Amino acid sequence: MKQRLNNAMPKLIHMLQAVSEYSGRLVAWLTLGIVLTMFGIVVMRYFFNSGSIALQESVAYMYAMVFLIGIAYTLKHDEHVRVDIFYQRFSRRTRAIIDIFGHLLLLFPTVILILYLSWDYVQASWAMREESGDAGGLAYVYLLKSGIIVMGGLLILESCAQIILNLDHIFHPSRESAAHDNTTVI
């Protein structure tokens, strides 16, 4: 039984992190959309003396989604902001322990608070099918606000994967698998 559990950990880590990987790669395409849309806005404004509130808002929507959906991908690849005065000097095991406590004591409570505080906000937006306050703006503000809930879910999944990954390293320091490599291409 213990051996089966030990073999299942890398698979579980891989499955959890696949969600972050795919969502991050998906929203990465939005950055191209941002650039192309901004180019279109500039061309419309300076060459055709025209503008579009909807296009301008779509840039803000795409940027927000890149941040909200891409945050778990950033955590997976250890590219998040870290106060790194002593951390890099510690052993891999000590860093794993610090990371576990960081997830449990800092990330989880913060994400849960964000989800708790934003739930009614998002729900109210959906109830009234909230639209842009600007004439000619986008009609899907409620979808944008839903990104907050999606962000929370993705962060919780990735955080669980990171905790399991670090526990696996603490209890099996000699085992190096694809799950331990945050740069694994899925």
C-alpha positions in Angstrom: 0.0 0.0 0.0 2.8 2.4 0.9 4.6 1.6 -2.3 1.5 2.4 -4.4 1.1 5.7 -2.6 4.7 6.5 -3.2 4.3 5.8 -6.9 1.0 7.7 -7.1 2.5 11.0 -5.7 4.4 12.0 -8.9 1.3 11.2 -11.0 -0.9 13.3 -8.8 1.7 16.2 -8.9 1.8 15.9 -12.7 -2.0 15.9 -13.0 -2.4 19.0 -10.7 0.4 20.9 -12.4 -0.9 20.0 -15.9 -3.9 22.3 -15.1 -1.5 25.2 -14.4 0.7 24.5 -17.4 -2.2 24.3 -19.9 -4.0 27.4 -18.5 -0.7 29.4 -18.5 0.1 28.4 -22.1 -3.5 29.2 -23.1 -3.5 32.7 -21.7 0.0 33.3 -23.1 -1.7 33.6 -26.5 -3.7 36.5 -25.0 -0.5 38.6 -24.9 -0.4 38.3 -28.7 -4.0 39.3 -28.8 -3.1 42.4 -26.6 -0.4 43.4 -29.0 -2.5 43.0 -32.1 -5.5 44.7 -30.6 -3.3 47.6 -29.5 -1.8 47.9 -32.9 -5.3 47.9 -34.4 -6.4 50.7 -32.0 -3.4 52.8 -32.9 -3.9 52.3 -36.6 -7.6 53.2 -36.3 -6.8 56.3 -34.2 -4.0 57.8 -36.2 -4.7 56.7 -39.7 -8.5 56.6 -39.7 -9.3 59.1 -37.0 -11.6 56.5 -35.4 -11.7 54.7 -32.1 -13.5 51.9 -30.3 -14.3 51.7 -26.6 -15.0 48.0 -27.0 -11.5 47.4 -28.4 -9.9 49.4 -25.7 -11.8 47.5 -23.0 -10.9 44.2 -24.6 -7.2 45.0 -24.1 -7.9 45.5 -20.4 -9.9 42.3 -20.2 -7.2 40.3 -21.9 -4.5 41.8 -19.6 -6.6 41.0 -16.6 -7.0 37.4 -17.8 -3.3 37.0 -18.4 -2.7 38.0 -14.8 -5.6 36.1 -13.2 -5.2 32.9 -15.1 -1.4 33.0 -15.6 -0.7 33.4 -11.9 -0.8 29.6 -11.1 1.5 29.0 -14.1 3.9 31.5 -12.6 3.8 29.8 -9.3 4.4 26.4 -10.9 7.6 27.7 -12.6 8.8 29.4 -9.4 8.8 32.8 -11.1 6.8 34.5 -8.5 8.1 37.3 -6.3 10.1 35.9 -3.3 12.0 37.7 -0.6 15.2 35.8 -1.2 17.7 36.9 1.4 18.4 33.5 2.9 16.2 31.1 1.0 18.8 30.2 -1.7 21.4 29.4 0.9 19.2 26.8 2.6 19.3 23.1 1.7 16.6 21.7 -0.6 14.9 20.1 2.3 14.8 23.3 4.4 13.5 25.2 1.3 10.8 22.5 0.9 9.7 23.0 4.6 9.6 26.8 4.2 7.6 26.4 1.0 5.1 24.1 2.6 4.6 26.6 5.5 4.4 29.4 3.1 1.6 27.7 1.1 -0.3 26.7 4.2 0.1 29.9 6.3 0.3 32.6 3.6 -1.0 31.5 0.2 -4.0 29.4 1.3 -5.4 31.9 3.7 -4.9 34.8 1.2 -6.6 32.9 -1.6 -9.5 31.7 0.6 -10.0 35.3 1.8 -10.0 36.6 -1.8 -12.5 33.9 -2.8 -14.7 34.7 0.2 -14.7 38.4 -0.4 -15.2 38.2 -4.1 -17.9 35.5 -4.2 -20.8 37.9 -3.6 -19.2 40.5 -5.9 -19.0 38.0 -8.8 -22.4 36.6 -8.0 -24.0 40.0 -8.1 -22.3 40.8 -11.4 -23.7 37.6 -12.9 -27.2 38.2 -11.5 -27.4 41.5 -13.3 -25.4 40.4 -16.3 -23.2 43.4 -15.7 -22.1 45.4 -18.7 -19.6 48.2 -19.2 -20.5 51.6 -17.9 -19.2 53.2 -21.0 -21.3 53.6 -24.1 -20.1 51.1 -26.7 -18.2 49.1 -24.1 -18.2 45.3 -23.7 -21.2 43.6 -22.3 -19.4 40.8 -20.4 -18.1 42.4 -17.2 -19.4 39.4 -15.3 -17.2 37.1 -17.2 -14.2 39.2 -16.4 -15.0 39.2 -12.7 -15.4 35.4 -12.8 -11.7 35.3 -13.5 -11.2 36.1 -9.8 -12.8 32.8 -8.9 -10.9 30.9 -11.6 -7.7 32.4 -10.3 -8.4 31.2 -6.8 -9.2 27.7 -7.9 -6.1 27.5 -10.1 -3.9 28.8 -7.2 -5.3 26.3 -4.8 -4.7 23.4 -7.2 -1.1 24.6 -7.9 -0.5 25.2 -4.2 -1.6 21.7 -3.4 0.7 20.3 -6.1 3.6 22.4 -4.7 2.9 21.1 -1.1 2.8 17.5 -2.4 5.9 18.0 -4.4 7.7 19.4 -1.4 6.5 16.6 0.9 7.7 14.1 -1.7 11.1 15.7 -1.6 11.2 15.7 2.2 10.3 12.1 2.5 12.1 10.8 -0.7 15.0 13.2 -1.2 16.8 10.7 -3.5 13.9 10.4 -5.8 14.1 12.7 -8.8 11.2 12.5 -11.2 9.7 14.6 -13.9 7.3 15.9 -11.2 10.3 17.5 -9.4 11.2 19.5 -12.5 9.1 22.6 -12.7 10.2 23.1 -16.3 8.7 19.9 -17.6 6.9 20.3 -20.9 3.5 18.6 -20.7 
